[in-house]
Amino acid sequence: LPDQMLLSAQLASAAAAVLLVFPTYWLGRSLFGKPAGTAAAVLVQVLPVFAQVTSDGLTEGLYLLMVGTALLLGVRAVRTPGIGGFLLCGMAVGGAYLVRPEGLALALAVGGVAGWLGWARAWPRPATAGRLTALAVGVLVLAAPYMVLIGGITNKPSGNFGKILQSGRELIGAAG
């Protein structure tokens, strides 16, 4: 029934919002210290915008949880570099992608930092290549089956740039 579906979606989003405390706290703590981690976790839970966004039946609660987890794992992977950290970060990014396609931007962010550290020779280049490969494999483990199933990166109309350009050309041709 629609009411049951709505309630289950709201409960899932609320559970994700509560779990968001953990990556928020640990991310704030690892970047700025314990007080900042605590403040960030409290603010995410009590600010009206977060409460409103995560209380409805949409994907924002789960998406924010996946993004927070991916960012936390990305920070840890960069601070203590290793293949396993980048693989886990990639899997979290893949999970964020499964919720919303823009989750793939996290892979670009973490990969950009890792690539820059390799290019600046802060990390050995072969190790950087291995870490970037682990990040990509982690993303593809979760994202590739869905991409194959839908036949592209996203099935949303806004993500189909070729179709958008074709529609624009047709409109210009019809107007001219």
Salt bridges, closest charged atoms under 4 A:
GLU60 OE2 - ARG100 NH1 3.92
GLU102 OE2 - ARG100 NE 2.93
